[in-house]
Amino acid sequence: MRNLITYERFLLNEALDTSKISDIKKLVSEKLRTEVEYTESSRVFKCKGLALKYPEVLKDILKEGGYDSKNIKLVGVEFHGDTEFEIKEK
């Protein structure tokens, strides 16, 4: 039990910098021409109104910027919805 970290310390270690968040939002919004939102509590980015059929496109864009993505998923139906993704921490 002594080796467990506190919740505050966990949040500090896992949180993304605000500069990284703004870089990711800018990169994705410029390449895909969509509005990108970030939810701090769940650490999830959301491309509003963009239903990506092929998540490899988003993965390649993020890799181009030096970020690794995970959990790219469509929220909604096939041609109408949002795309959510997370960034892997190194």
Secondary structure as UniProt FT lines:
FT   TURN            2..3
FT   HELIX           7..14
FT   HELIX           18..32
FT   STRAND          35..39
FT   TURN            40..43
FT   STRAND          44..48
FT   HELIX           56..64
FT   TURN            65..66
FT   STRAND          69..77
FT   TURN            78..79
FT   STRAND          80..87
//
